[in-house]
Amino acid sequence: MGPRLVPDRADTPLDRAAHWAVRDDADSLDAAEQAEFDAWLTEPGSADAYARARDALDVFDDLDGVDLSGLEALRKEAQAHRTRRPWLPWAAGGAIAAGIAGVLGFTLLGQPGGAPQPTTPQIAKAEPSIPEVAAPAASGAYATAIGEQRVLVLADGSRVTMNTGSQITVDFRPDRRIVRLVRGQALFDVAHNPKRPFSVAAGGRVVTALGTVFEVQIGRGQLHVTLMRGKVVIDPPRAATGGTAAPAAQVPTYLTPGQQFTVTMRSAPEVHAVDVNRQLLWRQQLVEFDDAPVSQAVAELNRYSLKPIVISDARVGQMRISGVYKTGDPNAFADLVSTMLPVAARDTNRGEIELYPSARAAQ
Amino acid sequence: MSPDPPGNVSFDALHRNYRASLLRYFGRRVPDAGAAEDLTQQVFERLLRRGEIESIDHLGGYVFQTARSVFADYLRNRSSRHGDAHESFDEALHGDVDFSPEHVLMKRERLARVIELLQVLPERTRVIFVLRRLEGVKYRDIAAQLGISVSAVEKHMERAVAHLARGLEE
């Protein structure tokens, strides 16, 4: 490690707490510093000060439902200092994940805009390789671990295929079936029952279906709803229900099969056509990229693995990649990338795989 | 499980409104979801012991004060166990959304205060804090883009954090 940066002047506990919180945020505590940090924590006042410093560091992390327009000026000012590269929308979403995942409170302007698929797409049956579990209880919580996928068969016969690192809660009532997607991604194959609507709540929206197959994904500050078959309606954000600020126009969005609804913290919702079979490749433990930035591909692959791939150099993140890759095998991905691009891979002592520019790139 | 006293409607509401936020709060700070769940439970237990929740002004603020003190106690009690306690678990419990109006109001006021506090910082310190915490840029990338060292970036961050922590205390 580099030189020690421990403040040993007559700093207040809060100054020292700020130091430790920032060292932690920079992910650069080595073993010696960790020991020092732990020793410091036992001093009177340290723990309180550290909790305060963490709160200050994390001020932007929990802004769900809050109007973020006040942050625009700060963001513009900061962006003006970023000289090297334009901000890629998707990369931005990934970067924000560290800060504000799941922020989805903004005015809804949703109307179907994308070109609809001419015909109802055919989707492959659920993959037999995904283990099936009965979930007959009227209410409960279910989660998949990183890298795990599972098909839940609910009390009404509806099937929920959960992707990696996902969590849902089930709340079946006599008149309604409600599932909350707490995190991650799931495909819903809904048993038809017009008297008992089936709704998925996610990211502040409610997606309601009648005899439908659709997928919902949240994370990285975004919500995606993809309709495979049937019909769904996506309600505007629920922020107004509390009566604090009643947004004016609240227009529900209807999807037709093959359409995907996307909303991020920075943009109005939009609807566009997608290839549903490609969208569902995850059920075969595959993912496809089409001229995507490496940073985006890595963020996607990292959803499936406890051994994260990290990019140490922005140039690598901006390289483009295409093709179909296996999820849950970061080593194989890193090997492939390093044969296709001027990139090399190595294991770090933190249990990560680091992609960095190879000698070829430096020239 | 939650020690709901029968008929205590406001406690139910509290649980409903703050559970997801508290899980997320602790999820960022402790190494696993189980620990976050335990700490969340402790917050509710403390609030329950205090009683008369209805009479508290700024309930949301009180809930998070309690959360912070639970977290501080956790840090104090944490013996020499560490290691993965400082890995990033940002993603782990994100994705849930809590739109309880009171909580949203509290967050909105707090955000306005944060913006005020940031405005009085030197521009470079403010820009660095925003790039890191709002835009998610890595320390070394900020350093490269601003043409300064990583440790200088950390110094700016420390100043911003200490300043915000003092300002938010009021």
Interface residues (C-beta under 8 A of the other chain):
Chain A: G2 P3 L5 L14 D15 A17 A18 H19 A21 V22 R23 D24 D25 A26 D27 S28 L29 Q34 D38 L41 T42 S46 A47 D48 A49 Y50 A51 R52 A53 R54 D55 A56 L57 D58 V59 F60 D61 D62 L63 D64 G65 V66 D67 G70 L71 L74 R75 E77 A78 Q79 H81 R82 T83 R84 A92 G94 A95 I96 A97 A98 G99 I100 A101 G102 L104 G105 G165 Q167 L181 V182 R183 G184 A202 G203 G204 I218 G219 P237 R238 A239 T241 G242 G243 T244 S312 A314
Chain B: A20 S21 R24 Y25 R28 R29 F64 R68 S69 F71 A72 D73 L75 R76 R78 S80 H82 G83 H86 S88 D90 E91 L93 H94 G95 D96 V97 D98 F99 S100 P101 E102 H103 V104 L105 K107 R108 R110 L111 A112 V114 I115 L118 E123 R126 V127 V130 L131 R132 R133 L134 E135 G136 V137 Y139 R140 D141 A144 Q145 L146 V150 S151 E154 M157 E158 R159 A160 V161 A162 H163 L164 A165 R166 L168 E169
